[in-house]
Amino acid sequence: MEDAWSQTKKELQNSASDSNVRSCLQSLRPTAVSSKDSGRHFVFELDSAELLNTALEHLKGPIQSRLASIVAAPVSVEFRMAVTARTRDNAWIRPQLSLDRFCEGKANRIALMAARNIAQKPGQVNPLFVYGETGTGKTHLINAIAHQVQANRDRARCVLIRIDEFRSHFATSLQKGKNLSLKNRYRRGDLLFIEDLHAIRGSSANIADELYFIFNSYYESGKQIVVTSDVPIKDLPIASRWLSRFLSGLQVKLELPDDSMRKAILKQKLLDTGISLNEKSVGILQRVKGTARDIESAVNRLYFLQTGGMELTTDLVQQQLEEFLSPTQHGPMDPAGILETVARVCNVSRDELLGNSRKMEIALPRHLAMYLAVHYSELNKSAVARFFRRTDHSTVIHAERKIAMKLEREPSFQHLFRQVCDELGINRG
């Protein structure tokens, strides 16, 4: 193929009088040749639509006739737009996961501030390490950063490493003897995103080393790195050399959304899908438990039903979303049931909650149980104090204030509180 094309190209260059045609000839790259019917099919790539149009208009016929005479067989020619390295690098970016669609709240405010900073000035917060439970928005956040960087710098290459894919690519490159190709593939970017670094656990030392060398090449070049994980840095199965790199950057946690943020996420998802619901149906959706991903799954189910021609009545919404919903508690609760549930969720004993220990891991669950007993049982504060073997209700008042303050200020405690409420069947939506 190369000899036939070189001869054809030389002949056409000599005969072409138009400089644009000559330039187009220089840009043509033969990428494949195959047998087709009784002849040959040649495929060429070009880097722009303008070059493609020039080739189609001025070169297709001449190339076909000259190649046919050289190979002594019928020839067909196909021109294609090249998939550039930059296009391949950025193909993972999902435009719908943008910064303006990332709902802000106490659970993610610091992470979102860092993301906006990086999108405007890559390299200033470097590396950024984001961790949190599945469904808290890590994938959305890295997509949003990459999408905004691309909007600001059209030619920026945003390379993504998903650990499971990297492990597979590494094994394939070893089998085929193409380790250099693997290195070039991942090191050529302007920004590096590593998703789910915790999944490196169980990988061979060679894979972990290769990943670090790629990571370090970006770090040494001052290029932006963003890493996500389900666990914090201290719990990662990585060598100490990673730690010094991470310490120079920023570690932020994405918490589970609180009630107000869940409502904002729900509102955004309904806007994105165009679903129109009555007030009762929206109220049902607001009872969806779990993460932002759970909310999205619930809305997507309704969207599927609506696009299938079904009317989203309140009864249908209730029926279809039953598995997503926090059960609604009717009537006052038994304080003994509250005590047992808090003890189980917080991994302490019933006797410890009724005792006098001031250790934080016991005192906080005790305060939580008191708070829930005040708000969800028939007992008044004095009766709650007696149930918890306290001499007066001032301890209960103190516990109530402490829990209310933690609910307002601490997303991690909000998560624990919701977990206990879900166990008790309390709907706070």
Secondary structure, DSSP 8 states (H G I E B T S, - for coil): -HHHHHHHHHHHHHH---HHHHHHHHH-EEEEEEEETTEEEEEEEESSHHHHHHIIIIIHHHHHHHHHHHHTS-EEEEEEE---HHHHHHTT--TTS-GGGS---TTTHHHHHHHHHHHHSTTSS-SEEEEESTTSSHHHHHHHHHHHHHHH-TT--EEEEEHHHHHHHHHHHHHHT-HHHHHHHHHS-SEEEEE-GGGGTT--HHHHHHHHHHHHHHHHTT-EEEEEESS-GGGS---HHHHHHHHTSEEEEE----HHHHHHHHHHHHHHHT----HHHHHHHTTB-S-HHHHHHHHHHHHHHHHTT----HHHHHHHTGGGB-----S-B-HHHHHHHHHHHHT--HHHHHS----HHHHHHHHHHHHHHHHHBS--HHHHHHHTT-SSTHHHHHHHHHHHHHHHH-HHHHHHHHHHHHHHT----
